[in-house]
Amino acid sequence: MSDTTTLEDAVPAIDLDAPVDTVARPATTLAESAPLPEAWARLHQDQDHVGVVVRDGRPLAVVTAGALAERWPAGGPLVQHRWTVHDVLDRPCGVDVLAADDSLRHAGHRLLGTGLPALPVRARHGALLRVVTTTGLLAALLSGGPRA
């Protein structure tokens, strides 16, 4: 008999068919018309440095602080304040949106398929937009539940 503890023994199993809403968290939302410095500050307040760009309340894109930095315009503060989030988006035409009752398995497949670090989760009636991130999903899988 071995005293070695395996990952399976140490971590309680999480149900991959559980709804994604169990690991989703409130999304940091950015209006597409937000000036870049404002978006930058908001993204750095998010625990994963990721936000959902919205137009009229509908998810349009997912953006990270790193991606924003890669597209940051030259020209000093005056130029930077004229640029908006929309000006630096690759494809400002929409993003996959998960339903709150989609399974964790489905969410994982969609995250891998899109290559995005997060996907918005459709808000239930009147609720705030939520997001599931690759780090949040991985943390839940490794710990047996949602991260704090």
Rosetta silent file (secondary structure, phi, psi, omega in degrees, C-alpha in Angstrom):
SEQUENCE: MSDTTTLEDAVPAIDLDAPVDTVARPATTLAESAPLPEAWARLHQDQDHVGVVVRDGRPLAVVTAGALAERWPAGGPLVQHRWTVHDVLDRPCGVDVLAADDSLRHAGHRLLGTGLPALPVRARHGALLRVVTTTGLLAALLSGGPRA
SCORE:     score description
SCORE:     0.000 S_00000001
   1 L     0.000  135.006 -175.522    0.000    0.000    0.000 S_00000001
   2 L  -100.641  146.732  175.812    1.387    3.388   -0.982 S_00000001
   3 L   -92.642    3.970 -178.684    1.239    6.630    1.004 S_00000001
   4 L   -74.159  128.750  177.655    1.358    8.641   -2.217 S_00000001
   5 L   -96.946  128.507  177.569   -1.668   10.869   -2.730 S_00000001
   6 L   -92.090  165.787  178.428   -2.767   11.369   -6.308 S_00000001
   7 H   -58.689  -39.701 -179.714   -4.530   14.444   -7.663 S_00000001
   8 H   -62.252  -35.851  179.591   -7.724   12.411   -7.951 S_00000001
   9 H   -74.396  -35.174 -173.253   -7.519   11.514   -4.236 S_00000001
  10 H   -81.312  -26.948 -173.705   -6.699   15.053   -3.093 S_00000001
  11 L  -115.728  124.022  176.615   -9.320   16.933   -5.120 S_00000001
  12 L   -64.919  146.312 -178.609  -13.021   16.179   -4.959 S_00000001
  13 L   -70.450  145.568  173.990  -14.567   15.609   -8.364 S_00000001
  14 L  -109.966  142.183 -177.858  -16.618   18.371   -9.941 S_00000001
  15 L   -77.025  110.569 -179.177  -19.610   17.504  -12.076 S_00000001
  16 L   -68.457  -13.119  176.766  -18.745   18.496  -15.657 S_00000001
  17 L   -94.640    2.687  175.669  -22.460   18.443  -16.454 S_00000001
  18 L   -66.954  153.182  179.989  -23.181   21.097  -13.811 S_00000001
  19 E   -67.153  144.242 -179.033  -24.393   24.429  -15.187 S_00000001
  20 H   -61.267  -24.193  179.847  -21.732   26.978  -16.100 S_00000001
  21 H   -60.427  -20.183  179.548  -23.542   29.472  -13.905 S_00000001
  22 H   -71.479  -21.708  178.254  -22.023   27.679  -10.897 S_00000001
  23 L  -116.333   -2.700  178.486  -18.535   28.969  -11.803 S_00000001
  24 L   -72.833  152.868  178.415  -19.506   32.183  -13.616 S_00000001
  25 E  -132.116  164.725  177.478  -18.806   35.482  -11.904 S_00000001
  26 E   -56.245  137.261 -178.887  -19.960   39.064  -12.513 S_00000001
  27 L   -85.887  145.892  166.856  -18.393   40.419  -15.696 S_00000001
  28 L   -84.054  115.057 -177.458  -16.363   43.583  -15.972 S_00000001
  29 E  -104.283  144.024  179.048  -18.208   45.328  -18.791 S_00000001
  30 E  -127.850  126.487  173.126  -16.798   48.021  -21.038 S_00000001
  31 E   -67.864  141.213 -179.157  -18.845   50.175  -23.362 S_00000001
  32 L   -63.667  -19.131  179.338  -17.323   50.077  -26.837 S_00000001
  33 L   -89.569    1.859 -178.972  -17.260   53.874  -26.714 S_00000001
  34 L   -66.178  135.346  175.109  -15.156   53.936  -23.521 S_00000001
  35 E   -61.908  146.507 -177.817  -11.857   55.836  -23.849 S_00000001
  36 H   -53.729  -45.253 -179.576   -8.810   53.548  -23.731 S_00000001
  37 H   -60.511  -36.084  177.623   -7.411   54.914  -20.435 S_00000001
  38 H   -66.830  -44.663  178.549  -10.767   54.270  -18.724 S_00000001
  39 H   -61.622  -42.913  179.228  -10.936   50.726  -20.158 S_00000001
  40 H   -57.147  -48.027 -179.538   -7.336   50.090  -19.071 S_00000001
  41 H   -63.549  -42.843  179.750   -8.127   51.104  -15.490 S_00000001
  42 H   -64.420  -41.055 -179.855  -11.308   48.962  -15.385 S_00000001
  43 H   -64.515  -32.769  179.479   -9.492   45.898  -16.757 S_00000001
  44 L   -77.986   -8.771  172.942   -6.852   46.208  -14.053 S_00000001
  45 L   -89.438  -15.028  179.793   -9.566   46.110  -11.391 S_00000001
  46 L   -80.756  139.537 -176.747  -10.795   42.748  -12.733 S_00000001
  47 L   -62.737  -25.920  178.287   -9.256   39.664  -11.066 S_00000001
  48 L  -109.186    4.686 -178.083   -8.395   38.139  -14.466 S_00000001
  49 L    56.468   41.173 -178.112   -7.744   41.466  -16.282 S_00000001
  50 E  -132.688  144.657  179.042  -10.513   40.571  -18.744 S_00000001
  51 E  -140.714  161.164  176.656  -13.665   42.413  -19.767 S_00000001
  52 E  -107.301  122.395  177.817  -16.676   42.041  -21.997 S_00000001
  53 E   -83.136  130.286 -177.603  -17.209   44.859  -24.485 S_00000001
  54 E  -121.665  150.641  173.037  -20.893   45.669  -24.833 S_00000001
  55 E  -130.091  119.872 -177.297  -23.014   47.626  -27.283 S_00000001
  56 L    52.419   38.551  178.064  -26.512   48.479  -26.094 S_00000001
  57 L    80.678   -4.455 -179.750  -26.094   45.873  -23.350 S_00000001
  58 E   -98.854  135.616  178.458  -25.222   43.061  -25.792 S_00000001
  59 E   -62.006  131.355 -176.145  -21.820   41.339  -25.617 S_00000001
  60 E  -114.744  -35.282 -176.898  -19.688   42.359  -28.559 S_00000001
  61 E  -164.659  164.940  171.539  -16.181   41.131  -27.725 S_00000001
  62 E  -115.115  133.701 -178.409  -13.880   39.919  -24.979 S_00000001
  63 E  -134.374  145.106  176.426  -10.753   41.963  -24.336 S_00000001
  64 E  -112.304  161.766  176.941   -7.808   41.570  -21.974 S_00000001
  65 H   -61.519  -38.435  179.355   -5.482   44.190  -20.557 S_00000001
  66 H   -63.594  -43.266  178.918   -2.607   42.525  -22.459 S_00000001
  67 H   -65.785  -37.443  177.576   -4.435   42.693  -25.785 S_00000001
  68 H   -63.864  -41.656  179.458   -5.296   46.320  -25.125 S_00000001
  69 H   -62.977  -37.888  179.652   -1.635   47.087  -24.401 S_00000001
  70 H   -64.594  -27.306 -176.632   -0.584   45.451  -27.683 S_00000001
  71 L  -105.178    6.887 -176.036   -2.885   47.765  -29.637 S_00000001
  72 L   -60.406  131.068 -177.627   -2.261   50.930  -27.616 S_00000001
  73 L   -75.433  150.606  173.015   -1.836   53.906  -29.958 S_00000001
  74 L   -83.664  169.243  173.591    1.272   56.048  -30.098 S_00000001
  75 L   114.907    2.660  175.465    1.055   59.804  -29.947 S_00000001
  76 H    86.244  178.783 -173.031    0.763   60.703  -26.290 S_00000001
  77 H   -58.648  -38.018 -178.264   -2.140   61.335  -23.944 S_00000001
  78 H   -63.599  -41.501  178.224   -4.197   63.506  -26.289 S_00000001
  79 H   -68.400  -43.419 -176.369   -4.283   60.806  -28.958 S_00000001
  80 H   -62.721  -35.259  179.970   -4.871   58.044  -26.430 S_00000001
  81 H   -75.120  -19.393  176.578   -7.909   59.780  -24.945 S_00000001
  82 H   -80.109  -26.380 -179.050   -9.478   60.130  -28.413 S_00000001
  83 L   -78.153  144.185  178.000   -9.256   56.374  -29.062 S_00000001
  84 E  -115.257  171.870  177.005  -12.037   54.139  -27.792 S_00000001
  85 H   -57.085  -41.252  179.988  -12.256   50.421  -27.103 S_00000001
  86 H   -56.651  -36.738 -177.499  -14.017   50.013  -30.453 S_00000001
  87 H   -63.709  -22.057 -176.093  -10.985   51.475  -32.262 S_00000001
  88 H  -110.574    3.115  179.748   -8.738   48.621  -31.090 S_00000001
  89 L   -75.762  139.594  175.690  -11.091   45.646  -31.464 S_00000001
  90 L   -71.167  -51.930 -176.295  -10.163   42.983  -33.994 S_00000001
  91 L  -133.385   82.798 -177.270  -13.698   41.799  -34.678 S_00000001
  92 L   -81.081   51.128 -174.108  -16.289   44.070  -33.075 S_00000001
  93 L  -121.754    3.859  178.965  -19.156   42.006  -34.449 S_00000001
  94 L   132.174  162.097 -177.552  -20.136   39.698  -31.617 S_00000001
  95 L  -142.640  151.738  173.958  -18.840   36.926  -29.403 S_00000001
  96 L   -56.097  137.311  177.371  -20.074   33.481  -28.401 S_00000001
  97 L  -124.082  128.435  178.802  -22.390   33.779  -25.421 S_00000001
  98 E   -86.119  147.884  171.418  -23.034   30.847  -23.107 S_00000001
  99 L   -83.225  149.452 -177.834  -26.425   30.135  -21.573 S_00000001
 100 L   -59.303  -27.941 -178.602  -26.468   29.969  -17.764 S_00000001
 101 L   -97.190    5.431  172.005  -27.561   26.321  -17.934 S_00000001
 102 L   -62.016  148.634 -178.357  -24.875   25.223  -20.430 S_00000001
 103 E   -76.064  159.127  174.825  -22.655   22.568  -18.877 S_00000001
 104 H   -59.675  -37.922  177.958  -19.137   23.167  -17.618 S_00000001
 105 H   -59.027  -47.538  179.389  -18.010   20.657  -20.253 S_00000001
 106 H   -62.269  -43.178  179.319  -19.657   22.731  -23.005 S_00000001
 107 H   -60.348  -43.413  178.221  -18.128   25.941  -21.616 S_00000001
 108 H   -61.334  -43.853  178.261  -14.678   24.344  -21.632 S_00000001
 109 H   -63.230  -40.640 -179.813  -15.092   23.207  -25.238 S_00000001
 110 H   -67.941  -40.532  177.974  -16.283   26.688  -26.294 S_00000001
 111 H   -61.944  -44.912  178.116  -13.376   28.398  -24.504 S_00000001
 112 H   -64.847  -40.845 -177.960  -10.908   26.074  -26.229 S_00000001
 113 H   -66.063  -36.943 -178.740  -12.672   26.458  -29.576 S_00000001
 114 H   -85.618  -24.535 -175.683  -12.679   30.248  -29.538 S_00000001
 115 L    75.461    7.769  179.663   -9.227   30.650  -27.998 S_00000001
 116 L   -85.167  153.380  179.046  -10.619   33.430  -25.814 S_00000001
 117 L   -79.193   -9.467 -178.253   -9.690   33.754  -22.138 S_00000001
 118 E  -160.948  158.077  172.676  -13.345   34.216  -21.188 S_00000001
 119 E  -135.528  140.866  176.304  -16.875   33.999  -22.518 S_00000001
 120 E   -70.608  150.745  175.802  -19.922   35.941  -21.393 S_00000001
 121 E  -113.299  124.067 -177.334  -22.787   34.024  -19.806 S_00000001
 122 L   -53.034  129.556 -178.890  -26.241   35.239  -20.815 S_00000001
 123 L   -71.085  138.773  172.618  -27.822   37.125  -17.960 S_00000001
 124 L   -72.540  166.659 -174.946  -30.985   35.716  -16.438 S_00000001
 125 L   -42.435  110.055  175.936  -33.967   38.058  -16.373 S_00000001
 126 L    76.075   -2.766 -178.721  -32.710   41.396  -15.113 S_00000001
 127 L   -80.936  161.683  176.578  -29.459   39.973  -13.756 S_00000001
 128 L   -72.693  153.455  176.931  -26.050   41.449  -14.456 S_00000001
 129 L   -62.720  138.169  178.678  -23.914   39.961  -17.215 S_00000001
 130 E  -116.493  168.434 -177.655  -21.676   37.159  -15.971 S_00000001
 131 E  -142.850  145.636  170.572  -18.481   35.668  -17.364 S_00000001
 132 E  -116.017  130.783 -178.361  -16.696   32.335  -17.217 S_00000001
 133 E  -111.237  158.499  177.344  -12.921   32.478  -17.574 S_00000001
 134 H   -62.194  -39.366  179.834  -10.421   29.769  -18.403 S_00000001
 135 H   -68.865  -38.188  178.144   -8.672   30.421  -15.081 S_00000001
 136 H   -66.490  -41.355  178.789  -11.956   30.304  -13.161 S_00000001
 137 H   -66.860  -44.841  178.849  -13.015   27.075  -14.853 S_00000001
 138 H   -63.133  -42.679  178.397   -9.611   25.481  -14.303 S_00000001
 139 H   -61.260  -41.564  178.259   -9.562   26.579  -10.659 S_00000001
 140 H   -64.446  -41.332 -179.676  -13.024   25.040  -10.144 S_00000001
 141 H   -66.139  -39.406 -177.871  -11.957   21.792  -11.783 S_00000001
 142 H   -78.181  -27.298 -177.515   -8.789   21.539   -9.711 S_00000001
 143 H  -100.605  -10.454 -179.243  -10.374   22.519   -6.403 S_00000001
 144 L    87.443    9.647  178.352  -13.670   20.723   -6.804 S_00000001
 145 L  -177.675  176.682 -178.193  -15.714   23.931   -6.840 S_00000001
 146 L   -63.166  149.322  178.190  -15.779   27.623   -7.770 S_00000001
 147 L   -80.119  157.686 -177.882  -12.885   29.802   -6.649 S_00000001
 148 L   -78.732    0.000    0.000  -13.420   32.484   -4.046 S_00000001
